[in-house]
């Protein structure tokens, strides 16, 4: 699928650097799992085929992610009144395989690429108030209802490697790798001057990582946020996006490309988003060789359920074959 580059603006994505992902077209393929309401004015998890087929809505639940092989998806729903979360596993055609409830707020799920039912939950005791600041990363075996490991999650992140091990990025920038029990084996110390870590995404081959780094206001709000890329051992750390507004990266199935967001709501104080005009969250794609890429990158164009071609916006939940 050829993706045309959008025009200018924002975050230093243009310039004369031939490796910044701007200009021309990129060619990629696969299935994009997203919850972009603006595509067909429907809520829920949708799948758009970059080969051009019409977008299909597979679930009415927006908070959902596909497994890396694209054969299942996982929903996570929070009941505000009773303060519990329901996590469910479905086949790609929408048949529920399993479900379980958890006390507190499951705010994110990261499925294992190697074993259905293994996942990393980002969990808080509650969705609001003091308890929402207490974040843990919990590796679980859903099938056996077993907690495999848990560790602090504030300013930290974790993701699966293809072989089933876990890579953990601590609040101190230290990378650790191991089994889900995660023995204290440090593999690297990452540092970006003036920034704190906040996200981690391992490429499908387990060779590279995208990490998110925030600049914080004095009150703890996010002043700006961008993505960096490095080898799995932390070597060769380089700035990947230069927008001040990018909070996540999604690898293409072959690892040749990455998608990223530009969302004005990402840069806020604790009392609201200030100093930045509030607009729509936009979605972009660029080769993984890009550096300091911004809004001059290409956008995804997909086919809606009505047969019309449209630019895809946020949020992208996964990219599978």
MIMITOR-119132 format. One record per residue (C-alpha): residue number from 1; residue in one letter; x, z, y. Coordinates in nm, 2 decimals. Layout:
seq: NUM, type: A, xx: X, zz: Z, yy: Y
...
//
This chain:
seq: 1, type: X, xx: 0.00, zz: 0.00, yy: 0.00
seq: 2, type: X, xx: 0.14, zz: -0.10, yy: 0.34
seq: 3, type: X, xx: 0.09, zz: 0.17, yy: 0.61
seq: 4, type: X, xx: 0.12, zz: 0.06, yy: 0.97
seq: 5, type: X, xx: 0.31, zz: 0.27, yy: 1.22
seq: 6, type: X, xx: 0.11, zz: 0.43, yy: 1.49
seq: 7, type: X, xx: 0.22, zz: 0.41, yy: 1.85
seq: 8, type: X, xx: 0.44, zz: 0.66, yy: 2.02
seq: 9, type: X, xx: 0.42, zz: 1.00, yy: 2.16
seq: 10, type: X, xx: 0.51, zz: 1.35, yy: 2.05
seq: 11, type: X, xx: 0.80, zz: 1.54, yy: 1.93
seq: 12, type: X, xx: 1.10, zz: 1.30, yy: 1.94
seq: 13, type: X, xx: 0.98, zz: 1.08, yy: 1.66
seq: 14, type: X, xx: 1.08, zz: 0.76, yy: 1.83
seq: 15, type: X, xx: 1.42, zz: 0.69, yy: 1.99
seq: 16, type: X, xx: 1.68, zz: 0.45, yy: 1.86
seq: 17, type: X, xx: 1.76, zz: 0.64, yy: 1.54
seq: 18, type: X, xx: 1.70, zz: 0.39, yy: 1.26
seq: 19, type: X, xx: 1.64, zz: 0.67, yy: 1.01
seq: 20, type: X, xx: 1.36, zz: 0.86, yy: 1.19
seq: 21, type: X, xx: 1.07, zz: 0.70, yy: 1.00
seq: 22, type: X, xx: 0.93, zz: 0.52, yy: 1.31
seq: 23, type: X, xx: 0.84, zz: 0.16, yy: 1.35
seq: 24, type: X, xx: 0.75, zz: -0.11, yy: 1.09
seq: 25, type: X, xx: 0.57, zz: -0.04, yy: 0.77
seq: 26, type: X, xx: 0.62, zz: 0.17, yy: 0.46
seq: 27, type: X, xx: 0.49, zz: 0.09, yy: 0.12
seq: 28, type: X, xx: 0.37, zz: 0.36, yy: -0.12
seq: 29, type: X, xx: 0.11, zz: 0.44, yy: -0.38
seq: 30, type: X, xx: -0.09, zz: 0.71, yy: -0.55
seq: 31, type: X, xx: -0.39, zz: 0.93, yy: -0.50
seq: 32, type: X, xx: -0.43, zz: 1.15, yy: -0.19
seq: 33, type: X, xx: -0.63, zz: 1.46, yy: -0.24
seq: 34, type: X, xx: -0.77, zz: 1.59, yy: 0.09
seq: 35, type: X, xx: -1.06, zz: 1.76, yy: 0.27
seq: 36, type: X, xx: -1.07, zz: 1.53, yy: 0.58
seq: 37, type: X, xx: -1.43, zz: 1.57, yy: 0.70
seq: 38, type: X, xx: -1.39, zz: 1.28, yy: 0.95
seq: 39, type: X, xx: -1.36, zz: 1.02, yy: 0.67
seq: 40, type: X, xx: -1.71, zz: 1.02, yy: 0.54
seq: 41, type: X, xx: -1.86, zz: 1.33, yy: 0.72
seq: 42, type: X, xx: -1.88, zz: 1.53, yy: 0.40
seq: 43, type: X, xx: -1.73, zz: 1.87, yy: 0.31
seq: 44, type: X, xx: -1.52, zz: 1.93, yy: 0.00
seq: 45, type: X, xx: -1.23, zz: 1.79, yy: -0.19
seq: 46, type: X, xx: -1.20, zz: 1.41, yy: -0.18
seq: 47, type: X, xx: -0.96, zz: 1.17, yy: -0.35
seq: 48, type: X, xx: -0.85, zz: 0.85, yy: -0.18
seq: 49, type: X, xx: -0.66, zz: 0.58, yy: -0.37
seq: 50, type: X, xx: -0.38, zz: 0.41, yy: -0.18
seq: 51, type: X, xx: -0.45, zz: 0.10, yy: -0.39
seq: 52, type: X, xx: -0.77, zz: 0.05, yy: -0.18
seq: 53, type: X, xx: -1.05, zz: 0.19, yy: -0.40
seq: 54, type: X, xx: -1.33, zz: 0.38, yy: -0.23
seq: 55, type: X, xx: -1.28, zz: 0.75, yy: -0.17
seq: 56, type: X, xx: -1.45, zz: 0.98, yy: -0.43
seq: 57, type: X, xx: -1.57, zz: 1.33, yy: -0.35
seq: 58, type: X, xx: -1.48, zz: 1.55, yy: -0.66
seq: 59, type: X, xx: -1.59, zz: 1.90, yy: -0.53
seq: 60, type: X, xx: -1.79, zz: 2.05, yy: -0.26
seq: 61, type: X, xx: -1.52, zz: 2.32, yy: -0.22
seq: 62, type: X, xx: -1.26, zz: 2.24, yy: 0.05
seq: 63, type: X, xx: -1.01, zz: 2.51, yy: -0.05
seq: 64, type: X, xx: -0.89, zz: 2.32, yy: -0.36
seq: 65, type: X, xx: -0.56, zz: 2.16, yy: -0.48
seq: 66, type: X, xx: -0.48, zz: 1.92, yy: -0.76
seq: 67, type: X, xx: -0.24, zz: 2.00, yy: -1.04
seq: 68, type: X, xx: 0.08, zz: 1.80, yy: -1.00
seq: 69, type: X, xx: -0.02, zz: 1.56, yy: -1.28
seq: 70, type: X, xx: -0.36, zz: 1.49, yy: -1.11
seq: 71, type: X, xx: -0.55, zz: 1.57, yy: -1.43
seq: 72, type: X, xx: -0.71, zz: 1.89, yy: -1.30
seq: 73, type: X, xx: -0.79, zz: 2.06, yy: -0.97
seq: 74, type: X, xx: -0.81, zz: 2.43, yy: -0.88
seq: 75, type: X, xx: -1.06, zz: 2.58, yy: -0.63
seq: 76, type: X, xx: -1.02, zz: 2.91, yy: -0.46
seq: 77, type: X, xx: -1.32, zz: 3.06, yy: -0.28
seq: 78, type: X, xx: -1.34, zz: 3.39, yy: -0.08
seq: 79, type: X, xx: -1.65, zz: 3.60, yy: -0.06
seq: 80, type: X, xx: -1.63, zz: 3.77, yy: 0.28
seq: 81, type: X, xx: -1.92, zz: 4.01, yy: 0.22
seq: 82, type: X, xx: -1.78, zz: 4.16, yy: -0.10
seq: 83, type: X, xx: -1.41, zz: 4.09, yy: -0.04
seq: 84, type: X, xx: -1.32, zz: 3.91, yy: -0.36
seq: 85, type: X, xx: -1.19, zz: 3.56, yy: -0.45
seq: 86, type: X, xx: -1.30, zz: 3.32, yy: -0.72
seq: 87, type: X, xx: -1.04, zz: 3.09, yy: -0.87
seq: 88, type: X, xx: -1.16, zz: 2.81, yy: -1.09
seq: 89, type: X, xx: -0.99, zz: 2.53, yy: -1.29
seq: 90, type: X, xx: -1.17, zz: 2.19, yy: -1.32
seq: 91, type: X, xx: -1.10, zz: 1.86, yy: -1.50
seq: 92, type: X, xx: -1.05, zz: 1.57, yy: -1.27
seq: 93, type: X, xx: -1.41, zz: 1.46, yy: -1.33
seq: 94, type: X, xx: -1.55, zz: 1.80, yy: -1.22
seq: 95, type: X, xx: -1.60, zz: 1.99, yy: -1.55
seq: 96, type: X, xx: -1.51, zz: 2.35, yy: -1.52
seq: 97, type: X, xx: -1.25, zz: 2.47, yy: -1.76
seq: 98, type: X, xx: -1.21, zz: 2.84, yy: -1.66
seq: 99, type: X, xx: -1.27, zz: 3.08, yy: -1.37
seq: 100, type: X, xx: -1.18, zz: 3.43, yy: -1.27
seq: 101, type: X, xx: -1.23, zz: 3.67, yy: -0.98
seq: 102, type: X, xx: -0.97, zz: 3.86, yy: -0.79
seq: 103, type: X, xx: -1.01, zz: 4.15, yy: -0.56
seq: 104, type: X, xx: -0.90, zz: 4.06, yy: -0.20
seq: 105, type: X, xx: -0.83, zz: 3.73, yy: -0.04
seq: 106, type: X, xx: -0.66, zz: 3.44, yy: -0.22
seq: 107, type: X, xx: -0.55, zz: 3.22, yy: 0.06
seq: 108, type: X, xx: -0.35, zz: 2.96, yy: -0.13
seq: 109, type: X, xx: -0.28, zz: 2.84, yy: -0.48
seq: 110, type: X, xx: 0.03, zz: 2.66, yy: -0.61
seq: 111, type: X, xx: -0.02, zz: 2.52, yy: -0.97
seq: 112, type: X, xx: 0.27, zz: 2.49, yy: -1.21
seq: 113, type: X, xx: 0.37, zz: 2.13, yy: -1.30
seq: 114, type: X, xx: 0.45, zz: 2.23, yy: -1.65
seq: 115, type: X, xx: 0.16, zz: 2.44, yy: -1.78
seq: 116, type: X, xx: -0.21, zz: 2.43, yy: -1.69
seq: 117, type: X, xx: -0.32, zz: 2.78, yy: -1.59
seq: 118, type: X, xx: 0.01, zz: 2.90, yy: -1.45
seq: 119, type: X, xx: 0.00, zz: 2.93, yy: -1.07
seq: 120, type: X, xx: 0.14, zz: 3.11, yy: -0.77
seq: 121, type: X, xx: -0.13, zz: 3.28, yy: -0.56
seq: 122, type: X, xx: -0.07, zz: 3.38, yy: -0.20
seq: 123, type: X, xx: -0.28, zz: 3.70, yy: -0.18
seq: 124, type: X, xx: -0.38, zz: 3.96, yy: 0.08
seq: 125, type: X, xx: -0.59, zz: 4.27, yy: 0.03
seq: 126, type: X, xx: -0.85, zz: 4.13, yy: 0.27
seq: 127, type: X, xx: -0.90, zz: 3.83, yy: 0.50
seq: 128, type: X, xx: -0.92, zz: 4.02, yy: 0.82
seq: 129, type: X, xx: -0.78, zz: 4.34, yy: 0.99
seq: 130, type: X, xx: -0.47, zz: 4.53, yy: 0.90
seq: 131, type: X, xx: -0.49, zz: 4.43, yy: 0.53
seq: 132, type: X, xx: -0.46, zz: 4.06, yy: 0.61
seq: 133, type: X, xx: -0.09, zz: 4.12, yy: 0.72
seq: 134, type: X, xx: 0.00, zz: 4.24, yy: 0.38
seq: 135, type: X, xx: 0.09, zz: 3.92, yy: 0.19
seq: 136, type: X, xx: 0.21, zz: 3.89, yy: -0.17
seq: 137, type: X, xx: 0.31, zz: 3.60, yy: -0.38
seq: 138, type: X, xx: 0.18, zz: 3.65, yy: -0.73
seq: 139, type: X, xx: 0.28, zz: 3.43, yy: -1.03
seq: 140, type: X, xx: 0.01, zz: 3.44, yy: -1.29
seq: 141, type: X, xx: -0.08, zz: 3.30, yy: -1.63
seq: 142, type: X, xx: -0.45, zz: 3.23, yy: -1.58
seq: 143, type: X, xx: -0.51, zz: 3.17, yy: -1.95
seq: 144, type: X, xx: -0.40, zz: 3.51, yy: -2.06
seq: 145, type: X, xx: -0.50, zz: 3.69, yy: -1.74
seq: 146, type: X, xx: -0.14, zz: 3.81, yy: -1.71
seq: 147, type: X, xx: 0.06, zz: 3.87, yy: -1.39
seq: 148, type: X, xx: 0.40, zz: 3.73, yy: -1.44
seq: 149, type: X, xx: 0.57, zz: 3.84, yy: -1.12
seq: 150, type: X, xx: 0.49, zz: 3.95, yy: -0.77
seq: 151, type: X, xx: 0.70, zz: 3.98, yy: -0.46
seq: 152, type: X, xx: 0.65, zz: 4.02, yy: -0.08
seq: 153, type: X, xx: 0.51, zz: 3.71, yy: 0.08
seq: 154, type: X, xx: 0.53, zz: 3.77, yy: 0.46
seq: 155, type: X, xx: 0.76, zz: 3.51, yy: 0.61
seq: 156, type: X, xx: 0.84, zz: 3.40, yy: 0.25
seq: 157, type: X, xx: 0.73, zz: 3.13, yy: 0.01
seq: 158, type: X, xx: 0.77, zz: 3.02, yy: -0.35
seq: 159, type: X, xx: 0.72, zz: 2.70, yy: -0.55
seq: 160, type: X, xx: 0.76, zz: 2.59, yy: -0.91
seq: 161, type: X, xx: 1.04, zz: 2.38, yy: -1.04
seq: 162, type: X, xx: 0.96, zz: 2.10, yy: -1.30
seq: 163, type: X, xx: 1.10, zz: 2.31, yy: -1.58
seq: 164, type: X, xx: 0.87, zz: 2.61, yy: -1.51
seq: 165, type: X, xx: 1.11, zz: 2.82, yy: -1.32
seq: 166, type: X, xx: 1.03, zz: 2.96, yy: -0.98
seq: 167, type: X, xx: 1.22, zz: 2.90, yy: -0.65
seq: 168, type: X, xx: 1.16, zz: 3.18, yy: -0.40
seq: 169, type: X, xx: 1.25, zz: 3.17, yy: -0.03
seq: 170, type: X, xx: 1.27, zz: 3.52, yy: 0.12
seq: 171, type: X, xx: 1.21, zz: 3.63, yy: 0.47
seq: 172, type: X, xx: 1.58, zz: 3.66, yy: 0.51
seq: 173, type: X, xx: 1.63, zz: 3.29, yy: 0.42
seq: 174, type: X, xx: 1.78, zz: 3.37, yy: 0.08
seq: 175, type: X, xx: 1.69, zz: 3.13, yy: -0.20
seq: 176, type: X, xx: 1.65, zz: 3.28, yy: -0.55
seq: 177, type: X, xx: 1.58, zz: 3.09, yy: -0.87
seq: 178, type: X, xx: 1.47, zz: 3.20, yy: -1.22
seq: 179, type: X, xx: 1.19, zz: 3.25, yy: -1.46
seq: 180, type: X, xx: 0.86, zz: 3.38, yy: -1.32
seq: 181, type: X, xx: 1.00, zz: 3.73, yy: -1.37
seq: 182, type: X, xx: 1.26, zz: 3.61, yy: -1.11
seq: 183, type: X, xx: 1.58, zz: 3.80, yy: -1.18
seq: 184, type: X, xx: 1.78, zz: 3.86, yy: -0.86
seq: 185, type: X, xx: 1.99, zz: 3.55, yy: -0.88
seq: 186, type: X, xx: 2.07, zz: 3.41, yy: -0.54
seq: 187, type: X, xx: 2.15, zz: 3.04, yy: -0.52
seq: 188, type: X, xx: 2.18, zz: 2.99, yy: -0.14
seq: 189, type: X, xx: 2.14, zz: 3.15, yy: 0.20
seq: 190, type: X, xx: 1.94, zz: 2.93, yy: 0.44
seq: 191, type: X, xx: 1.95, zz: 2.98, yy: 0.81
seq: 192, type: X, xx: 1.81, zz: 2.79, yy: 1.11
seq: 193, type: X, xx: 1.91, zz: 2.94, yy: 1.44
seq: 194, type: X, xx: 1.62, zz: 3.12, yy: 1.62
seq: 195, type: X, xx: 1.37, zz: 3.05, yy: 1.34
seq: 196, type: X, xx: 1.21, zz: 3.23, yy: 1.05
seq: 197, type: X, xx: 1.11, zz: 3.07, yy: 0.72
seq: 198, type: X, xx: 0.75, zz: 3.02, yy: 0.64
seq: 199, type: X, xx: 0.70, zz: 2.75, yy: 0.37
seq: 200, type: X, xx: 0.87, zz: 2.58, yy: 0.07
seq: 201, type: X, xx: 0.79, zz: 2.26, yy: -0.13
seq: 202, type: X, xx: 1.00, zz: 2.14, yy: -0.42
seq: 203, type: X, xx: 1.02, zz: 1.76, yy: -0.48
seq: 204, type: X, xx: 0.88, zz: 1.63, yy: -0.81
seq: 205, type: X, xx: 1.23, zz: 1.59, yy: -0.96
seq: 206, type: X, xx: 1.34, zz: 1.94, yy: -0.87
seq: 207, type: X, xx: 1.63, zz: 1.81, yy: -0.67
seq: 208, type: X, xx: 1.53, zz: 1.86, yy: -0.30
seq: 209, type: X, xx: 1.32, zz: 2.10, yy: -0.10
seq: 210, type: X, xx: 1.12, zz: 2.09, yy: 0.22
seq: 211, type: X, xx: 1.12, zz: 2.42, yy: 0.41
seq: 212, type: X, xx: 0.91, zz: 2.53, yy: 0.71
seq: 213, type: X, xx: 1.07, zz: 2.72, yy: 0.99
seq: 214, type: X, xx: 0.89, zz: 2.89, yy: 1.29
seq: 215, type: X, xx: 0.99, zz: 2.99, yy: 1.63
seq: 216, type: X, xx: 0.79, zz: 3.30, yy: 1.72
seq: 217, type: X, xx: 0.66, zz: 3.45, yy: 2.04
seq: 218, type: X, xx: 0.74, zz: 3.82, yy: 2.11
seq: 219, type: X, xx: 0.39, zz: 3.91, yy: 1.99
seq: 220, type: X, xx: 0.46, zz: 3.74, yy: 1.65
seq: 221, type: X, xx: 0.25, zz: 3.43, yy: 1.72
seq: 222, type: X, xx: 0.39, zz: 3.09, yy: 1.64
seq: 223, type: X, xx: 0.56, zz: 2.92, yy: 1.93
seq: 224, type: X, xx: 0.66, zz: 2.61, yy: 1.74
seq: 225, type: X, xx: 0.69, zz: 2.50, yy: 1.37
seq: 226, type: X, xx: 0.88, zz: 2.22, yy: 1.20
seq: 227, type: X, xx: 1.01, zz: 2.11, yy: 0.86
seq: 228, type: X, xx: 1.37, zz: 2.09, yy: 0.73
seq: 229, type: X, xx: 1.50, zz: 1.92, yy: 0.41
seq: 230, type: X, xx: 1.79, zz: 2.02, yy: 0.18
seq: 231, type: X, xx: 1.91, zz: 2.00, yy: -0.18
seq: 232, type: X, xx: 1.76, zz: 2.25, yy: -0.42
seq: 233, type: X, xx: 2.07, zz: 2.47, yy: -0.37
seq: 234, type: X, xx: 2.02, zz: 2.47, yy: 0.00
seq: 235, type: X, xx: 2.31, zz: 2.24, yy: 0.08
seq: 236, type: X, xx: 2.28, zz: 1.96, yy: 0.34
seq: 237, type: X, xx: 2.00, zz: 2.13, yy: 0.54
seq: 238, type: X, xx: 1.87, zz: 1.89, yy: 0.80
seq: 239, type: X, xx: 1.58, zz: 1.88, yy: 1.04
seq: 240, type: X, xx: 1.30, zz: 1.66, yy: 0.89
seq: 241, type: X, xx: 1.03, zz: 1.67, yy: 1.16
seq: 242, type: X, xx: 1.06, zz: 1.72, yy: 1.54
seq: 243, type: X, xx: 0.70, zz: 1.79, yy: 1.65
seq: 244, type: X, xx: 0.67, zz: 2.16, yy: 1.71
seq: 245, type: X, xx: 0.34, zz: 2.14, yy: 1.53
seq: 246, type: X, xx: 0.41, zz: 2.06, yy: 1.17
seq: 247, type: X, xx: 0.33, zz: 2.33, yy: 0.92
seq: 248, type: X, xx: 0.34, zz: 2.16, yy: 0.57
seq: 249, type: X, xx: 0.50, zz: 1.88, yy: 0.38
seq: 250, type: X, xx: 0.36, zz: 1.70, yy: 0.08
seq: 251, type: X, xx: 0.59, zz: 1.50, yy: -0.15
seq: 252, type: X, xx: 0.49, zz: 1.16, yy: -0.29
seq: 253, type: X, xx: 0.49, zz: 1.15, yy: -0.67
seq: 254, type: X, xx: 0.82, zz: 0.96, yy: -0.68
seq: 255, type: X, xx: 0.98, zz: 1.18, yy: -0.41
seq: 256, type: X, xx: 1.06, zz: 0.88, yy: -0.19
seq: 257, type: X, xx: 0.82, zz: 0.98, yy: 0.08
seq: 258, type: X, xx: 0.66, zz: 1.29, yy: 0.24
seq: 259, type: X, xx: 0.34, zz: 1.35, yy: 0.43
seq: 260, type: X, xx: 0.32, zz: 1.60, yy: 0.72
seq: 261, type: X, xx: 0.07, zz: 1.73, yy: 0.97
seq: 262, type: X, xx: 0.07, zz: 1.76, yy: 1.35
seq: 263, type: X, xx: -0.18, zz: 2.03, yy: 1.44
seq: 264, type: X, xx: -0.19, zz: 2.18, yy: 1.79
seq: 265, type: X, xx: -0.35, zz: 2.49, yy: 1.63
seq: 266, type: X, xx: -0.02, zz: 2.57, yy: 1.46
seq: 267, type: X, xx: 0.15, zz: 2.68, yy: 1.79
seq: 268, type: X, xx: -0.04, zz: 2.99, yy: 1.91
seq: 269, type: X, xx: 0.00, zz: 3.35, yy: 2.03
seq: 270, type: X, xx: -0.18, zz: 3.64, yy: 1.87
seq: 271, type: X, xx: -0.46, zz: 3.60, yy: 2.12
seq: 272, type: X, xx: -0.51, zz: 3.22, yy: 2.10
seq: 273, type: X, xx: -0.35, zz: 2.88, yy: 2.13
seq: 274, type: X, xx: -0.20, zz: 2.85, yy: 2.48
seq: 275, type: X, xx: 0.01, zz: 2.60, yy: 2.66
seq: 276, type: X, xx: -0.08, zz: 2.32, yy: 2.42
seq: 277, type: X, xx: -0.40, zz: 2.11, yy: 2.45
seq: 278, type: X, xx: -0.62, zz: 2.16, yy: 2.15
seq: 279, type: X, xx: -0.68, zz: 1.84, yy: 1.97
seq: 280, type: X, xx: -0.73, zz: 1.70, yy: 1.63
seq: 281, type: X, xx: -0.49, zz: 1.76, yy: 1.34
seq: 282, type: X, xx: -0.32, zz: 1.43, yy: 1.26
seq: 283, type: X, xx: -0.15, zz: 1.33, yy: 0.93
seq: 284, type: X, xx: 0.16, zz: 1.11, yy: 0.90
seq: 285, type: X, xx: 0.39, zz: 0.97, yy: 0.63
seq: 286, type: X, xx: 0.76, zz: 0.88, yy: 0.64
seq: 287, type: X, xx: 1.05, zz: 0.81, yy: 0.40
seq: 288, type: X, xx: 1.22, zz: 1.12, yy: 0.27
seq: 289, type: X, xx: 1.54, zz: 0.98, yy: 0.43
seq: 290, type: X, xx: 1.38, zz: 1.03, yy: 0.77
seq: 291, type: X, xx: 1.52, zz: 1.29, yy: 1.01
seq: 292, type: X, xx: 1.36, zz: 1.44, yy: 1.32
seq: 293, type: X, xx: 1.05, zz: 1.23, yy: 1.27
seq: 294, type: X, xx: 0.74, zz: 1.26, yy: 1.49
seq: 295, type: X, xx: 0.42, zz: 1.09, yy: 1.59
seq: 296, type: X, xx: 0.58, zz: 0.74, yy: 1.58
seq: 297, type: X, xx: 0.56, zz: 0.77, yy: 1.20
seq: 298, type: X, xx: 0.30, zz: 0.58, yy: 1.00
seq: 299, type: X, xx: -0.05, zz: 0.70, yy: 0.92
seq: 300, type: X, xx: -0.24, zz: 0.67, yy: 0.59
seq: 301, type: X, xx: -0.52, zz: 0.41, yy: 0.60
seq: 302, type: X, xx: -0.77, zz: 0.46, yy: 0.32
seq: 303, type: X, xx: -1.12, zz: 0.33, yy: 0.21
seq: 304, type: X, xx: -1.41, zz: 0.56, yy: 0.28
seq: 305, type: X, xx: -1.71, zz: 0.59, yy: 0.05
seq: 306, type: X, xx: -1.89, zz: 0.34, yy: 0.27
seq: 307, type: X, xx: -1.62, zz: 0.08, yy: 0.21
seq: 308, type: X, xx: -1.47, zz: 0.09, yy: 0.56
seq: 309, type: X, xx: -1.10, zz: 0.13, yy: 0.62
seq: 310, type: X, xx: -1.01, zz: 0.44, yy: 0.82
seq: 311, type: X, xx: -0.71, zz: 0.65, yy: 0.92
seq: 312, type: X, xx: -0.68, zz: 0.97, yy: 0.71
seq: 313, type: X, xx: -0.65, zz: 1.30, yy: 0.89
seq: 314, type: X, xx: -0.59, zz: 1.66, yy: 0.78
seq: 315, type: X, xx: -0.58, zz: 1.84, yy: 0.55
seq: 316, type: X, xx: -0.38, zz: 1.68, yy: 0.27
seq: 317, type: X, xx: -0.41, zz: 1.90, yy: -0.04
seq: 318, type: X, xx: -0.19, zz: 1.70, yy: -0.28
seq: 319, type: X, xx: -0.04, zz: 1.36, yy: -0.37
seq: 320, type: X, xx: -0.05, zz: 1.25, yy: -0.73
seq: 321, type: X, xx: -0.02, zz: 0.93, yy: -0.94
//
